[in-house]
Amino acid sequence: MLGATSAMAIATARKLATREASFYLVARSASKVEAVAKDLETRGATSVAVKVMDLDDTAAHLQMLAAAAETLGHIDLALIAHGVLGDQDQAQADYAVAEAILQTNFLSAVSLSTWLANYFEARHAGTLAVISSVAGDRGRKSNYVYGASKGALNIFLDGLRNRVDRHGVHVLCIRPGFVATPMTAHLPQNALFAQPNAIADGILKAIVKRKDNVYLPPIWAPIMFMVRSIPQSVFKKMNM
């Protein structure tokens, strides 16, 4: 589980722990990931190993993922759950800020997905589940740098799925809307905000059904269909 201390990752892991799953947790904060590990053990996890690292360090991915496979015996499911919202105002004024958002949300996920897809392809089995966002469906003035990082990720996963699905590999792109997490705590909460537990339920159902894409909660599928359908001549004048 990559980005194991994110709220959605924790909620998903807790549900898997009750099924006696084994985990390899990767996160930046030693104290936080150790707390998650202990929590999962109390909930029934068969085994829990942890790795403290910054997933922006793509050069270290190969060694970490190989260690995960060796520790677990084999990997059946990988959940990529790390990411940053970033600051749109800063990103549009300073390319370095925009680059950092793209590095975390897109490039690091591409690095991880490439190794994992090749690993699963060699085994002719496995699920790669990646948390993206509805923000990737269309660029909006309020968060287009974040949206671009997720939109690029969506396209990458589409192509990756097209390559490896025929080899028995399941690639799931998870597109949540607003979720009540520490990353969104500064935003005004409304009825569209979902709880991490509800997102976790949707993720596990999508894995079982081997879905390609899933909007969570499901109401976001028609919402984003409407957003994508707005003509550009109208859309460019809207404040979104």
C-alpha positions in Angstrom: 0.0 0.0 0.0 1.7 3.1 -1.3 0.8 6.3 0.6 -0.4 4.1 3.4 -1.2 6.9 5.8 -3.7 8.7 3.6 -7.3 8.6 4.9 -8.6 6.6 2.0 -5.7 4.1 2.2 -6.2 3.6 5.9 -10.0 3.0 5.5 -9.4 0.5 2.7 -6.6 -1.3 4.6 -8.8 -1.7 7.7 -11.4 -3.5 5.7 -8.8 -5.8 4.1 -7.3 -6.5 7.5 -10.5 -8.1 8.7 -10.0 -10.5 5.8 -6.6 -11.5 7.2 -4.6 -9.8 4.4 -0.9 -9.2 4.6 0.5 -5.7 4.1 3.6 -3.8 3.0 3.0 -0.2 4.0 4.9 2.7 2.5 4.7 6.3 3.8 6.9 9.3 4.6 6.1 9.5 8.4 7.6 6.8 10.5 5.3 7.5 13.5 2.1 7.6 11.4 2.9 4.4 9.4 3.8 2.5 12.6 0.5 3.6 14.1 -1.3 2.3 11.0 0.6 -1.0 11.2 -0.4 -1.6 14.8 -4.0 -0.7 14.0 -4.1 -3.2 11.2 -2.6 -5.9 13.3 -5.3 -5.5 16.0 -8.0 -5.7 13.2 -6.8 -9.1 12.0 -4.0 -8.6 9.5 -1.8 -11.7 9.0 1.4 -9.6 8.8 2.3 -6.0 8.4 5.7 -4.7 7.2 6.5 -1.0 6.9 8.9 1.1 4.8 9.5 4.8 5.5 10.3 6.8 2.3 9.3 9.7 0.2 7.6 8.3 -2.9 8.8 11.3 -4.9 12.2 9.6 -4.9 11.5 7.5 -8.0 15.1 6.2 -8.0 14.4 4.2 -4.9 11.2 2.7 -6.2 12.7 -0.4 -7.8 14.5 -1.5 -4.6 11.5 -0.8 -2.4 9.0 -2.7 -4.6 11.3 -5.7 -5.0 11.6 -5.7 -1.2 7.9 -5.6 -0.9 7.4 -8.6 -3.2 10.1 -10.6 -1.3 8.7 -9.7 2.1 5.1 -10.6 1.1 6.1 -13.7 -1.0 4.1 -12.2 -3.8 1.9 -9.1 -4.5 -1.7 -9.6 -5.4 -3.0 -6.1 -5.0 -1.2 -2.7 -5.0 -3.0 0.5 -4.1 -1.3 3.7 -5.0 -2.9 6.3 -2.7 -0.4 9.1 -2.2 -0.9 12.6 -3.6 -1.0 16.3 -2.9 -3.7 18.9 -3.7 -1.1 21.7 -3.9 -1.8 25.4 -4.1 -3.2 26.6 -7.4 -2.4 30.3 -6.9 1.3 29.4 -6.1 1.5 26.8 -8.9 0.3 29.2 -11.6 2.8 31.8 -10.4 5.8 29.6 -9.9 6.6 26.6 -12.2 8.6 24.9 -9.4 5.4 24.6 -7.4 3.6 23.2 -10.4 6.4 20.7 -11.1 6.3 19.4 -7.5 2.6 18.7 -7.8 3.1 16.9 -11.1 6.1 14.9 -9.7 4.0 13.6 -6.7 0.7 13.0 -8.4 1.8 11.9 -11.9 5.4 11.0 -12.3 5.9 9.1 -9.1 2.7 7.2 -9.8 3.9 6.4 -13.3 7.1 5.0 -11.9 5.4 2.8 -9.4 2.7 1.6 -11.9 5.3 0.7 -14.5 7.2 -1.7 -12.2 4.0 -3.1 -10.7 2.3 -3.6 -14.1 5.4 -5.5 -15.4 5.5 -7.6 -12.2 1.8 -8.5 -12.5 2.2 -9.1 -16.3 4.9 -11.7 -15.6 2.6 -13.4 -13.2 -0.5 -13.1 -15.4 -2.4 -11.9 -12.3 -2.8 -9.0 -10.0 -4.7 -5.8 -9.4 -3.2 -2.3 -9.7 -5.6 0.2 -8.1 -4.7 3.9 -8.4 -6.5 6.8 -6.7 -6.9 9.6 -9.1 -9.6 12.3 -9.0 -12.7 13.6 -10.8 -10.5 16.8 -11.2 -8.7 15.0 -14.0 -11.8 14.9 -16.2 -11.6 18.5 -17.2 -9.3 21.4 -16.4 -10.9 24.2 -14.3 -9.4 27.5 -13.3 -9.6 26.7 -9.6 -7.3 23.7 -9.7 -6.0 23.0 -13.2 -2.5 22.1 -12.2 -3.8 19.4 -9.8 -6.3 18.5 -12.4 -3.6 18.2 -15.1 -1.6 15.8 -12.9 -4.7 13.6 -12.4 -5.8 13.9 -16.0 -2.4 12.8 -17.2 -2.5 9.9 -14.8 -5.9 8.8 -16.1 -4.6 8.7 -19.7 -1.5 6.8 -18.6 -3.7 4.2 -16.8 -5.9 3.9 -19.9 -2.9 3.0 -22.1 -1.4 0.7 -19.5 -4.7 -1.2 -19.1 -4.9 -1.6 -22.8 -1.5 -3.2 -22.8 -1.7 -5.5 -19.8 -5.4 -6.5 -19.5 -5.0 -9.2 -22.0 -2.3 -10.7 -19.7 -4.7 -11.1 -16.8 -3.7 -7.8 -15.1 -6.5 -5.6 -13.6 -5.9 -1.9 -13.7 -8.4 0.2 -11.7 -8.6 4.0 -11.9 -10.4 5.4 -8.8 -11.9 8.8 -9.3 -13.2 10.2 -6.0 -15.0 13.5 -5.7 -14.7 15.5 -2.5 -13.6 13.4 0.4 -13.3 14.5 4.0 -9.6 14.0 4.6 -6.8 16.1 6.1 -5.9 17.2 2.5 -9.3 18.9 2.1 -9.8 20.0 5.7 -9.3 23.7 4.7 -12.2 23.6 2.1 -15.8 24.4 3.0 -17.6 21.1 3.6 -20.9 20.4 1.8 -23.2 17.5 1.1 -21.0 16.3 -1.7 -18.2 15.4 0.7 -17.9 11.7 1.3 -16.3 9.9 4.2 -13.2 7.7 3.6 -15.1 4.6 4.8 -17.6 5.0 2.0 -14.8 5.4 -0.6 -13.1 2.3 0.8 -16.3 0.3 0.3 -16.5 1.5 -3.3 -12.8 0.7 -4.0 -13.2 -2.9 -2.8 -16.4 -3.4 -4.7 -14.7 -2.1 -7.9 -11.8 -4.5 -7.3 -14.0 -7.5 -6.9 -16.0 -6.5 -10.1 -12.7 -5.8 -12.0 -13.9 -2.4 -13.0 -11.7 -0.2 -15.2 -12.8 3.1 -13.8 -15.0 4.0 -10.8 -16.4 7.3 -9.7 -16.8 7.5 -5.9 -19.4 8.2 -4.7 -21.2 7.1 -7.9 -23.1 10.4 -8.1 -19.9 11.9 -9.6 -20.2 9.9 -12.8 -23.3 11.9 -14.0 -21.9 15.1 -12.5 -18.6 14.8 -14.5 -20.5 13.7 -17.6 -22.3 17.0 -17.5 -19.1 19.0 -16.8 -17.4 17.4 -19.8 -20.4 18.1 -22.0 -20.4 21.9 -21.5 -19.2 23.5 -24.8 -15.8 25.2 -24.5 -17.3 28.5 -25.6 -19.5 28.4 -22.5 -17.1 26.7 -20.2 -14.3 29.2 -20.6 -16.6 31.9 -19.2 -17.6 29.9 -16.1 -16.0 30.2 -12.6 -15.3 26.6 -11.6 
